[in-house]
Amino acid sequence: MKVPFYGHERQYLSLKNEIDANIEKVIMSGNYVLGPMLTQFEKELTEYAGCKYAIGVGNGTDAIWLTFMALGFGPGDEIITNANTFFATAEAIWIAGCTAVLVDCDPLTKCIDPAKLEAAITSKTKAIVPVHLYGQCAPMAEIKAIADKHNLLLIEDNAQAIDAHGDTFKVGELSEAVCTSFIIQKNLGTFGDAGAIFTNNEKINTVVRKLRSHGSDARNVHSYGFNSRLDDIHAGVLSAKLKMITKWSDMRIAVASKYTAGLQGLDFITLPTVRPGYRHVFHLYVVETAAGVDRDAFVKYLVDNGVDAKTHYSIAIHKQAGYPWGKEARIVGSLEHAEHNAATCVSLPMFPELTDEEVAYVIEVVKNYKNG
Ligand SMILES: Cc1ncc(COP(=O)(O)O)c(C=O)c1O
């Protein structure tokens, strides 16, 4: 049997009529950029997220740096995030001209460790970017308490965790803005690049709407800006898919529960940790190999046996060749847990439409691994 890592085609077939109808509607409307389908999708996003504004942009990376720019962050300003995120979180800090301050993650959940924040804060710090990694929220209430004490803003990187929540908080409730990606493989993904910002902050809404479209909010009138818009065809795809997100998250959680039940007690891997009361929507199901296990050999064994395993992310940001490429960056304290995660992480196939047979096959292949 072969178990793929993603199931984009299956998802498309399950919603083909709705997706095709929306695409055709956009094509026949003649409005492809900043048209009515985008307006409709942005409205649906505000209703879904319970926020005042949702602004569609070209991708999740742009969502983050456009938010920073709207807030006036720039050279000399420091922004804290964790070292074990997808590269784009740090990249967005650099695109805005700011200094990326990297701290360690919690060894269990892999999200930013609030205990590492105080040591990273200086008079130049403007914001913290907690990343809701793998589909689980960072501990926002603890992070918010520290941010408030130091007058810092929180911008959530929610590229991986749409539909997740914490024990006492919803995404967006404790922050200035939430940035998301709708790239193909995300829990809510289109057939290409797209992203959005969710906020109640009127300034972010007004400024990003101009910045994303050449600094323009009226024909032929421009100030400094960029080109980063969520195209209407993608908005149509995402509008059709948004209605399914809760169900798809539940299906992901069911797959994760089966993995966790079937993989208990193996001495060569540790399984993901879910914080009590949190809704972890399992964008990724990431195990870590134990000491003495060759991670890359384990991944090769899985792939050779038909299980399309991957690593997220096998090189921490500060370990990438050439870091920090002449950009401003600071590492605070030891990044041992981020580095350990990079050396040991293994992502098993994870998407809502995985069948029971496929999940059982993955479990069987993993269990049959003979270390060494
Ligand atoms: C945590 C995280 N942040 C930011 C991004 C950037 O999103 P995009 O690829 O849409 O620019 C991604 C995904 O790609 C991500 O996983």
The ligand as an ORCA input file, in Angstrom:
! r2SCAN-3c Opt
* xyz 0 1
  C       4.003     28.798     10.491
  C       3.946     29.407      9.122
  N       4.075     30.733      8.999
  C       4.009     31.343      7.807
  C       3.791     30.611      6.656
  C       3.840     31.343      5.351
  O       2.743     31.159      4.571
  P       2.867     31.257      2.964
  O       3.581     30.044      2.482
  O       1.459     31.325      2.516
  O       3.608     32.513      2.661
  C       3.624     29.218      6.738
  C       3.344     28.339      5.590
  O       3.709     28.245      4.525
  C       3.720     28.597      8.010
  O       3.586     27.273      8.139
*
